[in-house]
Amino acid sequence: MATQNTRGLARLMMAPSVILLLVWMIVPLSMTLWFSFQNYNLLNPGNVS
């Protein structure tokens, strides 16, 4: 019974770091996908075509 509570507590304590790591990976991936479909010139950003 004690090991069940310990496992639950360990998962609860690890949850914020796991969520932070997922956000850390998903945000750059989504930004990459977003910018890959945009018509944006990195060499001349003021030139909008």
C-alpha positions as CSV (number, residue, x, y, z in Angstrom):
1,M,0.0,0.0,0.0
2,A,2.8,2.4,0.8
3,T,4.5,1.9,-2.5
4,Q,1.2,2.8,-4.3
5,N,1.2,6.2,-2.5
6,T,4.9,6.7,-3.1
7,R,4.4,6.1,-6.9
8,G,1.5,8.5,-7.0
9,L,3.5,11.2,-5.1
10,A,6.5,10.7,-7.4
11,R,4.3,11.1,-10.5
12,L,2.6,14.2,-9.0
13,M,6.0,15.8,-8.3
14,M,7.4,14.9,-11.8
15,A,4.3,16.3,-13.6
16,P,5.3,20.0,-13.7
17,S,8.7,19.2,-15.2
18,V,7.2,16.8,-17.8
19,I,4.7,19.4,-18.8
20,L,7.4,22.0,-19.1
21,L,9.5,19.7,-21.3
22,L,6.5,19.0,-23.6
23,V,5.9,22.7,-24.0
24,W,9.6,23.3,-24.5
25,M,9.4,20.9,-27.5
26,I,6.0,21.7,-28.9
27,V,6.4,25.5,-29.1
28,P,9.4,25.4,-31.4
29,L,7.9,22.7,-33.5
30,S,4.6,24.5,-34.0
31,M,6.5,27.8,-34.8
32,T,8.6,25.9,-37.4
33,L,5.5,24.5,-39.0
34,W,3.8,28.0,-38.9
35,F,6.8,29.8,-40.5
36,S,7.3,27.1,-43.1
37,F,3.9,27.9,-44.6
38,Q,4.5,31.7,-44.6
39,N,5.9,33.7,-47.5
40,Y,8.7,35.3,-45.5
41,N,12.1,36.3,-46.8
42,L,14.8,36.0,-44.1
43,L,17.4,37.9,-46.2
44,N,15.0,40.9,-46.9
45,P,12.2,40.9,-44.3
46,G,10.9,44.3,-45.3
47,N,10.1,43.0,-48.8
48,V,6.6,41.7,-48.7
49,S,5.5,40.0,-51.9
